[in-house]
Amino acid sequence: MDLLPCSHALVAVRDRNMDFTSLCADYYKRQTLIDAYSAPIMPVGHPST
C-alpha cells in the first residue's frame, strides 16, 4: 500500500493488535506535518516592492 489502507486492512490490523500507521505513507503521518511547518517563515517585505 502506498497511501492510506482500506477499511478491510484496518480491521485486519486491529484484530492482530498491530499499529496501523505502519501501513500509511509517511505523507499522512503527524511527524511529516510537524516537520513541514517547523522551519520559520520569513516575511517578504512590502507588497509594492
PyMOL Python script that loads the backbone (N, CA, C, O; Angstrom):
from pymol import cmd

cmd.read_pdbstr("""\
ATOM      1  N   MET A   1       0.838  -1.184   0.000  1.00  0.00           N
ATOM      2  CA  MET A   1       0.000   0.000   0.000  1.00  0.00           C
ATOM      3  C   MET A   1       0.878   1.240   0.000  1.00  0.00           C
ATOM      4  O   MET A   1       1.916   1.293   0.659  1.00  0.00           O
ATOM      5  N   ASP A   2       0.441   2.213  -0.741  1.00  0.00           N
ATOM      6  CA  ASP A   2       1.294   3.381  -0.845  1.00  0.00           C
ATOM      7  C   ASP A   2       0.668   4.654  -0.300  1.00  0.00           C
ATOM      8  O   ASP A   2       1.348   5.678  -0.241  1.00  0.00           O
ATOM      9  N   LEU A   3      -0.584   4.634   0.096  1.00  0.00           N
ATOM     10  CA  LEU A   3      -1.193   5.851   0.639  1.00  0.00           C
ATOM     11  C   LEU A   3      -1.872   5.542   1.966  1.00  0.00           C
ATOM     12  O   LEU A   3      -1.205   5.447   2.996  1.00  0.00           O
ATOM     13  N   LEU A   4      -3.165   5.387   1.949  1.00  0.00           N
ATOM     14  CA  LEU A   4      -3.920   5.031   3.146  1.00  0.00           C
ATOM     15  C   LEU A   4      -4.501   3.632   2.993  1.00  0.00           C
ATOM     16  O   LEU A   4      -4.994   3.282   1.921  1.00  0.00           O
ATOM     17  N   PRO A   5      -4.450   2.837   4.042  1.00  0.00           N
ATOM     18  CA  PRO A   5      -5.009   1.490   3.943  1.00  0.00           C
ATOM     19  C   PRO A   5      -6.535   1.526   3.882  1.00  0.00           C
ATOM     20  O   PRO A   5      -7.165   2.435   4.421  1.00  0.00           O
ATOM     21  N   CYS A   6      -7.109   0.548   3.234  1.00  0.00           N
ATOM     22  CA  CYS A   6      -8.568   0.464   3.143  1.00  0.00           C
ATOM     23  C   CYS A   6      -9.142  -0.027   4.469  1.00  0.00           C
ATOM     24  O   CYS A   6      -8.407  -0.469   5.351  1.00  0.00           O
ATOM     25  N   SER A   7     -10.438   0.056   4.592  1.00  0.00           N
ATOM     26  CA  SER A   7     -11.093  -0.328   5.851  1.00  0.00           C
ATOM     27  C   SER A   7     -10.871  -1.801   6.180  1.00  0.00           C
ATOM     28  O   SER A   7     -10.758  -2.159   7.353  1.00  0.00           O
ATOM     29  N   HIS A   8     -10.807  -2.655   5.166  1.00  0.00           N
ATOM     30  CA  HIS A   8     -10.574  -4.081   5.416  1.00  0.00           C
ATOM     31  C   HIS A   8      -9.191  -4.309   6.028  1.00  0.00           C
ATOM     32  O   HIS A   8      -9.029  -5.125   6.935  1.00  0.00           O
ATOM     33  N   ALA A   9      -8.208  -3.584   5.523  1.00  0.00           N
ATOM     34  CA  ALA A   9      -6.854  -3.714   6.060  1.00  0.00           C
ATOM     35  C   ALA A   9      -6.792  -3.196   7.498  1.00  0.00           C
ATOM     36  O   ALA A   9      -6.098  -3.775   8.333  1.00  0.00           O
ATOM     37  N   LEU A  10      -7.507  -2.120   7.789  1.00  0.00           N
ATOM     38  CA  LEU A  10      -7.511  -1.579   9.147  1.00  0.00           C
ATOM     39  C   LEU A  10      -8.138  -2.549  10.142  1.00  0.00           C
ATOM     40  O   LEU A  10      -7.676  -2.665  11.277  1.00  0.00           O
ATOM     41  N   VAL A  11      -9.187  -3.244   9.719  1.00  0.00           N
ATOM     42  CA  VAL A  11      -9.814  -4.237  10.591  1.00  0.00           C
ATOM     43  C   VAL A  11      -8.851  -5.388  10.845  1.00  0.00           C
ATOM     44  O   VAL A  11      -8.732  -5.857  11.977  1.00  0.00           O
ATOM     45  N   ALA A  12      -8.167  -5.845   9.809  1.00  0.00           N
ATOM     46  CA  ALA A  12      -7.208  -6.938   9.969  1.00  0.00           C
ATOM     47  C   ALA A  12      -6.063  -6.537  10.890  1.00  0.00           C
ATOM     48  O   ALA A  12      -5.615  -7.337  11.712  1.00  0.00           O
ATOM     49  N   VAL A  13      -5.591  -5.309  10.757  1.00  0.00           N
ATOM     50  CA  VAL A  13      -4.501  -4.825  11.614  1.00  0.00           C
ATOM     51  C   VAL A  13      -4.973  -4.739  13.059  1.00  0.00           C
ATOM     52  O   VAL A  13      -4.256  -5.140  13.976  1.00  0.00           O
ATOM     53  N   ARG A  14      -6.181  -4.215  13.262  1.00  0.00           N
ATOM     54  CA  ARG A  14      -6.722  -4.098  14.616  1.00  0.00           C
ATOM     55  C   ARG A  14      -6.886  -5.476  15.257  1.00  0.00           C
ATOM     56  O   ARG A  14      -6.584  -5.646  16.438  1.00  0.00           O
ATOM     57  N   ASP A  15      -7.358  -6.456  14.497  1.00  0.00           N
ATOM     58  CA  ASP A  15      -7.552  -7.804  15.037  1.00  0.00           C
ATOM     59  C   ASP A  15      -6.237  -8.461  15.433  1.00  0.00           C
ATOM     60  O   ASP A  15      -6.213  -9.351  16.284  1.00  0.00           O
ATOM     61  N   ARG A  16      -5.154  -8.028  14.823  1.00  0.00           N
ATOM     62  CA  ARG A  16      -3.837  -8.594  15.130  1.00  0.00           C
ATOM     63  C   ARG A  16      -3.031  -7.723  16.092  1.00  0.00           C
ATOM     64  O   ARG A  16      -1.849  -7.974  16.324  1.00  0.00           O
ATOM     65  N   ASN A  17      -3.685  -6.691  16.655  1.00  0.00           N
ATOM     66  CA  ASN A  17      -3.048  -5.780  17.616  1.00  0.00           C
ATOM     67  C   ASN A  17      -1.777  -5.162  17.069  1.00  0.00           C
ATOM     68  O   ASN A  17      -0.774  -5.059  17.774  1.00  0.00           O
ATOM     69  N   MET A  18      -1.822  -4.750  15.812  1.00  0.00           N
ATOM     70  CA  MET A  18      -0.680  -4.098  15.181  1.00  0.00           C
ATOM     71  C   MET A  18      -0.933  -2.596  15.114  1.00  0.00           C
ATOM     72  O   MET A  18      -2.053  -2.139  15.343  1.00  0.00           O
ATOM     73  N   ASP A  19       0.104  -1.835  14.802  1.00  0.00           N
ATOM     74  CA  ASP A  19      -0.002  -0.393  14.637  1.00  0.00           C
ATOM     75  C   ASP A  19      -0.374  -0.091  13.192  1.00  0.00           C
ATOM     76  O   ASP A  19       0.378  -0.428  12.278  1.00  0.00           O
ATOM     77  N   PHE A  20      -1.531   0.544  12.974  1.00  0.00           N
ATOM     78  CA  PHE A  20      -1.993   0.789  11.607  1.00  0.00           C
ATOM     79  C   PHE A  20      -1.155   1.831  10.882  1.00  0.00           C
ATOM     80  O   PHE A  20      -1.171   1.873   9.652  1.00  0.00           O
ATOM     81  N   THR A  21      -0.421   2.674  11.609  1.00  0.00           N
ATOM     82  CA  THR A  21       0.376   3.698  10.934  1.00  0.00           C
ATOM     83  C   THR A  21       1.527   3.096  10.143  1.00  0.00           C
ATOM     84  O   THR A  21       2.103   3.767   9.286  1.00  0.00           O
ATOM     85  N   SER A  22       1.865   1.864  10.409  1.00  0.00           N
ATOM     86  CA  SER A  22       2.924   1.218   9.629  1.00  0.00           C
ATOM     87  C   SER A  22       2.467   0.968   8.187  1.00  0.00           C
ATOM     88  O   SER A  22       3.301   0.739   7.311  1.00  0.00           O
ATOM     89  N   LEU A  23       1.161   1.007   7.932  1.00  0.00           N
ATOM     90  CA  LEU A  23       0.633   0.798   6.587  1.00  0.00           C
ATOM     91  C   LEU A  23       0.422   2.105   5.827  1.00  0.00           C
ATOM     92  O   LEU A  23       0.166   2.084   4.623  1.00  0.00           O
ATOM     93  N   CYS A  24       0.526   3.231   6.509  1.00  0.00           N
ATOM     94  CA  CYS A  24       0.278   4.534   5.883  1.00  0.00           C
ATOM     95  C   CYS A  24       1.572   5.109   5.315  1.00  0.00           C
ATOM     96  O   CYS A  24       2.660   4.890   5.847  1.00  0.00           O
ATOM     97  N   ALA A  25       1.423   5.843   4.232  1.00  0.00           N
ATOM     98  CA  ALA A  25       2.570   6.553   3.675  1.00  0.00           C
ATOM     99  C   ALA A  25       3.009   7.640   4.652  1.00  0.00           C
ATOM    100  O   ALA A  25       2.193   8.170   5.406  1.00  0.00           O
ATOM    101  N   ASP A  26       4.287   7.965   4.638  1.00  0.00           N
ATOM    102  CA  ASP A  26       4.802   8.992   5.542  1.00  0.00           C
ATOM    103  C   ASP A  26       4.091  10.329   5.367  1.00  0.00           C
ATOM    104  O   ASP A  26       4.004  11.118   6.308  1.00  0.00           O
ATOM    105  N   TYR A  27       3.590  10.580   4.178  1.00  0.00           N
ATOM    106  CA  TYR A  27       2.886  11.828   3.873  1.00  0.00           C
ATOM    107  C   TYR A  27       1.722  12.077   4.837  1.00  0.00           C
ATOM    108  O   TYR A  27       1.414  13.230   5.139  1.00  0.00           O
ATOM    109  N   TYR A  28       1.079  11.027   5.317  1.00  0.00           N
ATOM    110  CA  TYR A  28      -0.104  11.143   6.157  1.00  0.00           C
ATOM    111  C   TYR A  28       0.207  11.078   7.645  1.00  0.00           C
ATOM    112  O   TYR A  28      -0.716  11.105   8.458  1.00  0.00           O
ATOM    113  N   LYS A  29       1.453  10.995   8.020  1.00  0.00           N
ATOM    114  CA  LYS A  29       1.805  10.876   9.430  1.00  0.00           C
ATOM    115  C   LYS A  29       1.990  12.245  10.065  1.00  0.00           C
ATOM    116  O   LYS A  29       2.382  13.203   9.398  1.00  0.00           O
ATOM    117  N   ARG A  30       1.707  12.328  11.349  1.00  0.00           N
ATOM    118  CA  ARG A  30       1.756  13.582  12.090  1.00  0.00           C
ATOM    119  C   ARG A  30       3.143  14.217  12.045  1.00  0.00           C
ATOM    120  O   ARG A  30       3.258  15.433  11.891  1.00  0.00           O
ATOM    121  N   GLN A  31       4.182  13.424  12.174  1.00  0.00           N
ATOM    122  CA  GLN A  31       5.541  13.975  12.207  1.00  0.00           C
ATOM    123  C   GLN A  31       5.909  14.657  10.891  1.00  0.00           C
ATOM    124  O   GLN A  31       6.654  15.637  10.894  1.00  0.00           O
ATOM    125  N   THR A  32       5.405  14.159   9.783  1.00  0.00           N
ATOM    126  CA  THR A  32       5.663  14.795   8.492  1.00  0.00           C
ATOM    127  C   THR A  32       5.057  16.195   8.454  1.00  0.00           C
ATOM    128  O   THR A  32       5.685  17.130   7.957  1.00  0.00           O
ATOM    129  N   LEU A  33       3.850  16.342   8.973  1.00  0.00           N
ATOM    130  CA  LEU A  33       3.207  17.655   9.033  1.00  0.00           C
ATOM    131  C   LEU A  33       3.979  18.598   9.951  1.00  0.00           C
ATOM    132  O   LEU A  33       4.182  19.766   9.617  1.00  0.00           O
ATOM    133  N   ILE A  34       4.403  18.101  11.089  1.00  0.00           N
ATOM    134  CA  ILE A  34       5.183  18.915  12.025  1.00  0.00           C
ATOM    135  C   ILE A  34       6.493  19.355  11.381  1.00  0.00           C
ATOM    136  O   ILE A  34       6.880  20.518  11.497  1.00  0.00           O
ATOM    137  N   ASP A  35       7.171  18.445  10.710  1.00  0.00           N
ATOM    138  CA  ASP A  35       8.436  18.775  10.055  1.00  0.00           C
ATOM    139  C   ASP A  35       8.246  19.797   8.935  1.00  0.00           C
ATOM    140  O   ASP A  35       9.105  20.652   8.720  1.00  0.00           O
ATOM    141  N   ALA A  36       7.125  19.711   8.224  1.00  0.00           N
ATOM    142  CA  ALA A  36       6.873  20.621   7.107  1.00  0.00           C
ATOM    143  C   ALA A  36       6.722  22.064   7.577  1.00  0.00           C
ATOM    144  O   ALA A  36       7.115  22.992   6.869  1.00  0.00           O
ATOM    145  N   TYR A  37       6.159  22.257   8.759  1.00  0.00           N
ATOM    146  CA  TYR A  37       5.913  23.599   9.253  1.00  0.00           C
ATOM    147  C   TYR A  37       6.881  24.021  10.359  1.00  0.00           C
ATOM    148  O   TYR A  37       6.647  25.033  11.019  1.00  0.00           O
ATOM    149  N   SER A  38       7.937  23.284  10.569  1.00  0.00           N
ATOM    150  CA  SER A  38       8.871  23.618  11.644  1.00  0.00           C
ATOM    151  C   SER A  38       9.856  24.722  11.269  1.00  0.00           C
ATOM    152  O   SER A  38      10.405  25.390  12.145  1.00  0.00           O
ATOM    153  N   ALA A  39      10.077  24.912   9.986  1.00  0.00           N
ATOM    154  CA  ALA A  39      11.002  25.964   9.547  1.00  0.00           C
ATOM    155  C   ALA A  39      10.324  27.329   9.673  1.00  0.00           C
ATOM    156  O   ALA A  39       9.122  27.448   9.432  1.00  0.00           O
ATOM    157  N   PRO A  40      11.077  28.348  10.046  1.00  0.00           N
ATOM    158  CA  PRO A  40      10.471  29.679  10.169  1.00  0.00           C
ATOM    159  C   PRO A  40      10.074  30.237   8.796  1.00  0.00           C
ATOM    160  O   PRO A  40      10.708  29.945   7.782  1.00  0.00           O
ATOM    161  N   ILE A  41       9.036  31.026   8.792  1.00  0.00           N
ATOM    162  CA  ILE A  41       8.567  31.675   7.569  1.00  0.00           C
ATOM    163  C   ILE A  41       9.006  33.127   7.623  1.00  0.00           C
ATOM    164  O   ILE A  41       8.632  33.866   8.534  1.00  0.00           O
ATOM    165  N   MET A  42       9.794  33.527   6.652  1.00  0.00           N
ATOM    166  CA  MET A  42      10.356  34.883   6.633  1.00  0.00           C
ATOM    167  C   MET A  42       9.463  35.802   5.798  1.00  0.00           C
ATOM    168  O   MET A  42       9.107  35.467   4.668  1.00  0.00           O
ATOM    169  N   PRO A  43       9.103  36.958   6.355  1.00  0.00           N
ATOM    170  CA  PRO A  43       8.289  37.886   5.566  1.00  0.00           C
ATOM    171  C   PRO A  43       9.063  38.426   4.367  1.00  0.00           C
ATOM    172  O   PRO A  43      10.282  38.586   4.427  1.00  0.00           O
ATOM    173  N   VAL A  44       8.359  38.699   3.299  1.00  0.00           N
ATOM    174  CA  VAL A  44       8.992  39.125   2.055  1.00  0.00           C
ATOM    175  C   VAL A  44       9.240  40.638   2.042  1.00  0.00           C
ATOM    176  O   VAL A  44      10.214  41.099   1.447  1.00  0.00           O
ATOM    177  N   GLY A  45       8.397  41.383   2.672  1.00  0.00           N
ATOM    178  CA  GLY A  45       8.505  42.821   2.655  1.00  0.00           C
ATOM    179  C   GLY A  45       7.216  43.449   2.211  1.00  0.00           C
ATOM    180  O   GLY A  45       6.162  42.816   2.246  1.00  0.00           O
ATOM    181  N   HIS A  46       7.292  44.680   1.797  1.00  0.00           N
ATOM    182  CA  HIS A  46       6.101  45.392   1.377  1.00  0.00           C
ATOM    183  C   HIS A  46       5.663  44.883   0.002  1.00  0.00           C
ATOM    184  O   HIS A  46       6.506  44.683  -0.873  1.00  0.00           O
ATOM    185  N   PRO A  47       4.354  44.670  -0.204  1.00  0.00           N
ATOM    186  CA  PRO A  47       3.866  44.138  -1.471  1.00  0.00           C
ATOM    187  C   PRO A  47       4.225  44.985  -2.695  1.00  0.00           C
ATOM    188  O   PRO A  47       4.309  44.457  -3.804  1.00  0.00           O
ATOM    189  N   SER A  48       4.435  46.272  -2.510  1.00  0.00           N
ATOM    190  CA  SER A  48       4.734  47.119  -3.667  1.00  0.00           C
ATOM    191  C   SER A  48       6.166  46.966  -4.174  1.00  0.00           C
ATOM    192  O   SER A  48       6.489  47.414  -5.275  1.00  0.00           O
ATOM    193  N   THR A  49       7.028  46.331  -3.369  1.00  0.00           N
ATOM    194  CA  THR A  49       8.415  46.166  -3.814  1.00  0.00           C
ATOM    195  C   THR A  49       8.559  44.787  -4.343  1.00  0.00           C
ATOM    196  O   THR A  49       9.644  44.404  -4.781  1.00  0.00           O
TER     197      THR A  49
END
""", "prot")
cmd.dss("prot")
cmd.show_as("cartoon", "prot")
cmd.util.cbc("prot")
cmd.orient("prot")
